[in-house]
Each structure stands twice: as structure tokens, then as C-alpha cells.
């Protein structure tokens, strides 16, 4: 379930590195897997995940994990 989304996110995060928006030291499979795993966990806990949940995971967890530190 997670692996296809992990690959997509790793590609997206790699492009963010190219644009200077993400720290290359922070972009790896483990970081890319956090978002999809949280969606799975939330869906198991709540029964469903909506767009607001996904947005919160991205903005509150995934982006800060990969962010470039100035």
C-alpha cells in the first residue's frame, strides 16, 4: 500500500531539492514513507481520511521534515 506513494513522494521531494526547497540530507525513503504511513494509520483509527487530514500531514509533518534549513 505504502510503497507506490513512497516512490512518488521521493520523486516530488527530489524535485524540491533541485529547486532549493528541501534539504538533500533529509530527503530519503524513510521521510518519504512518513506521509503515506500516517494516512494509513489515520484511516485505520478514524475509518476515513479526508483532504484536510492529508493537507495537515503534508504541512505539519512532511514539509517540516524535508525543509531546507537556512
N, CA, C and O of each residue as an XYZ file, in Angstrom:
280
protein
N       0.825     -1.195      0.000
C       0.000      0.000      0.000
C       0.868      1.256      0.000
O       0.598      2.195     -0.750
N       1.891      1.281      0.822
C       2.688      2.496      1.020
C       3.735      2.696     -0.069
O       4.004      3.831     -0.463
N       4.321      1.623     -0.556
C       5.473      1.723     -1.457
C       5.233      2.582     -2.704
O       6.085      3.415     -3.015
N       4.125      2.428     -3.433
C       3.946      3.295     -4.616
C       3.912      4.781     -4.258
O       4.469      5.608     -4.980
N       3.266      5.114     -3.159
C       3.178      6.516     -2.744
C       4.515      7.019     -2.214
O       4.856      8.190     -2.375
N       5.258      6.134     -1.588
C       6.601      6.491     -1.115
C       7.478      6.879     -2.301
O       8.218      7.861     -2.240
N       7.391      6.110     -3.367
C       8.188      6.403     -4.571
C       7.785      7.742     -5.190
O       8.638      8.527     -5.604
N       6.488      7.990     -5.246
C       6.002      9.262     -5.798
C       6.501     10.424     -4.951
O       7.004     11.413     -5.484
N       6.362     10.306     -3.634
C       6.806     11.384     -2.745
C       8.310     11.580     -2.808
O       8.789     12.713     -2.743
N       9.058     10.502     -2.934
C      10.511     10.628     -3.047
C      10.868     11.411     -4.308
O      11.784     12.233     -4.291
N      10.152     11.159     -5.391
C      10.375     11.911     -6.628
C      10.013     13.382     -6.439
O      10.765     14.264     -6.855
N       8.874     13.651     -5.819
C       8.444     15.032     -5.571
C       9.450     15.757     -4.681
O       9.815     16.902     -4.950
N       9.894     15.089     -3.626
C      10.863     15.702     -2.710
C      12.213     15.920     -3.388
O      12.895     16.904     -3.104
N      12.600     15.018     -4.273
C      13.858     15.186     -5.015
C      13.798     16.418     -5.909
O      14.786     17.138     -6.051
N      12.637     16.657     -6.511
C      12.479     17.873     -7.317
C      12.513     19.119     -6.437
O      12.995     20.170     -6.861
N      12.004     19.001     -5.214
C      12.077     20.128     -4.270
C      13.529     20.426     -3.915
O      13.893     21.587     -3.724
N      14.359     19.393     -3.826
C      15.794     19.590     -3.578
C      16.403     20.373     -4.733
O      17.173     21.308     -4.512
N      16.064     19.999     -5.959
C      16.600     20.685     -7.137
C      16.227     22.168     -7.149
O      16.984     23.001     -7.648
N      15.063     22.489     -6.600
C      14.616     23.890     -6.547
C      15.121     24.608     -5.302
O      14.857     25.798     -5.129
N      15.840     23.907     -4.436
C      16.355     24.513     -3.212
C      15.328     24.606     -2.097
O      15.541     25.322     -1.118
N      14.219     23.894     -2.230
C      13.143     23.945     -1.243
C      13.243     22.859     -0.179
O      12.546     22.916      0.834
N      14.096     21.880     -0.402
C      14.256     20.786      0.556
C      15.732     20.485      0.738
O      16.539     20.692     -0.168
N      16.069     20.004      1.898
C      17.446     19.665      2.243
C      17.758     18.263      1.718
O      17.094     17.304      2.111
N      18.750     18.126      0.844
C      19.054     16.805      0.287
C      19.431     15.778      1.347
O      19.260     14.578      1.132
N      19.938     16.233      2.481
C      20.280     15.295      3.562
C      19.037     14.734      4.241
O      19.104     13.713      4.926
N      17.906     15.401      4.049
C      16.662     14.991      4.703
C      15.723     14.227      3.770
O      14.720     13.676      4.222
N      16.030     14.189      2.501
C      15.160     13.515      1.542
C      15.653     12.086      1.354
O      16.698     11.842      0.751
N      14.880     11.160      1.882
C      15.208      9.744      1.787
C      13.923      8.927      1.876
O      12.840      9.478      2.075
N      14.052      7.617      1.728
C      12.868      6.747      1.729
C      12.109      6.813      3.042
O      10.879      6.757      3.042
N      12.801      6.930      4.141
C      12.115      6.967      5.438
C      11.232      8.215      5.540
O      10.078      8.127      5.959
N      11.770      9.365      5.160
C      10.983     10.602      5.203
C       9.820     10.505      4.216
O       8.700     10.904      4.536
N      10.080      9.975      3.012
C       9.027      9.854      2.006
C       7.923      8.892      2.439
O       6.789      9.007      1.974
N       8.235      7.960      3.308
C       7.223      6.990      3.740
C       6.353      7.505      4.883
O       5.304      6.925      5.164
N       6.767      8.572      5.539
C       6.026      9.073      6.704
C       4.596      9.473      6.336
O       3.649      9.072      7.014
N       4.433     10.249      5.281
C       3.100     10.712      4.893
C       2.141      9.570      4.589
O       1.063      9.504      5.180
N       2.508      8.662      3.674
C       1.612      7.548      3.379
C       1.314      6.673      4.599
O       0.190      6.197      4.762
N       2.305      6.464      5.443
C       2.069      5.647      6.642
C       1.107      6.342      7.602
O       0.291      5.686      8.250
N       1.201      7.658      7.693
C       0.268      8.388      8.558
C      -1.149      8.340      7.995
O      -2.112      8.261      8.757
N      -1.287      8.386      6.680
C      -2.612      8.270      6.074
C      -3.216      6.902      6.399
O      -4.388      6.807      6.765
N      -2.417      5.849      6.264
C      -2.899      4.502      6.596
C      -3.292      4.424      8.067
O      -4.360      3.908      8.399
N      -2.439      4.933      8.947
C      -2.733      4.893     10.385
C      -3.998      5.679     10.711
O      -4.839      5.209     11.477
N      -4.138      6.865     10.139
C      -5.332      7.675     10.384
C      -6.590      6.981      9.870
O      -7.633      7.017     10.523
N      -6.493      6.349      8.700
C      -7.672      5.671      8.151
C      -8.065      4.472      9.005
O      -9.251      4.169      9.142
N      -7.090      3.795      9.574
C      -7.397      2.673     10.466
C      -8.028      3.167     11.762
O      -8.931      2.530     12.304
N      -7.554      4.288     12.246
C      -8.055      4.830     13.507
C      -9.427      5.481     13.340
O     -10.323      5.268     14.158
N      -9.588      6.276     12.278
C     -10.808      7.062     12.103
C     -11.802      6.442     11.129
O     -12.973      6.822     11.106
N     -11.340      5.497     10.332
C     -12.212      4.883      9.338
C     -12.155      5.552      7.975
O     -12.480      4.927      6.966
N     -11.752      6.798      7.932
C     -11.642      7.535      6.666
C     -10.688      8.706      6.852
O     -10.524      9.229      7.955
N     -10.071      9.100      5.761
C      -9.166     10.250      5.763
C      -9.661     11.210      4.692
O      -9.866     10.816      3.544
N      -9.850     12.460      5.068
C     -10.323     13.436      4.084
C      -9.172     14.335      3.635
O      -8.045     14.213      4.113
N      -9.479     15.228      2.719
C      -8.458     16.119      2.151
C      -7.798     16.982      3.220
O      -6.601     17.260      3.139
N      -8.564     17.405      4.215
C      -7.994     18.226      5.294
C      -6.969     17.433      6.099
O      -5.955     17.983      6.528
N      -7.231     16.142      6.305
C      -6.272     15.291      7.016
C      -4.970     15.169      6.230
O      -3.881     15.286      6.792
N      -5.094     14.935      4.932
C      -3.906     14.800      4.079
C      -3.131     16.112      4.051
O      -1.903     16.111      4.144
N      -3.835     17.219      3.924
C      -3.178     18.526      3.925
C      -2.427     18.761      5.233
O      -1.311     19.280      5.218
N      -3.021     18.389      6.354
C      -2.366     18.560      7.655
C      -1.111     17.702      7.755
O      -0.091     18.153      8.276
N      -1.176     16.482      7.264
C       0.001     15.602      7.290
C       1.125     16.219      6.459
O       2.286     16.200      6.867
N       0.781     16.758      5.309
C       1.793     17.363      4.440
C       2.391     18.612      5.080
O       3.612     18.744      5.166
N       1.533     19.529      5.529
C       2.038     20.816      6.024
C       2.634     20.746      7.423
O       3.572     21.480      7.734
N       2.101     19.874      8.265
C       2.567     19.817      9.654
C       3.676     18.801      9.891
O       4.416     18.901     10.869
N       3.792     17.817      8.990
C       4.766     16.746      9.227
C       5.769     16.621      8.082
O       6.972     16.782      8.286
N       5.275     16.334      6.886
C       6.174     16.012      5.776
C       7.049     17.188      5.351
O       8.263     17.038      5.217
N       6.449     18.347      5.140
C       7.248     19.505      4.718
C       8.279     19.926      5.766
O       9.428     20.185      5.408
N       7.910     20.003      7.041
C       8.936     20.334      8.040
C      10.079     19.306      8.102
O      11.230     19.669      8.345
N       9.757     18.031      7.883
C      10.810     17.010      7.900
C      11.825     17.214      6.783
O      13.023     17.003      6.975
N      11.343     17.625      5.620
C      12.217     17.751      4.453
C      12.743     19.161      4.233
O      13.586     19.376      3.362
N      12.264     20.109      5.000
C      12.586     21.518      4.761
C      14.077     21.797      4.800
O      14.827     21.224      5.590
N      14.471     22.690      3.925
C      15.847     23.166      3.908
C      16.040     24.126      5.071
O      15.249     25.051      5.254
N      17.056     23.916      5.833
C      17.347     24.783      6.978
C      18.307     25.875      6.536
O      19.443     25.596      6.153
N      17.853     27.100      6.591
C      18.688     28.225      6.144
C      19.649     28.662      7.230
O      20.426     29.594      7.027
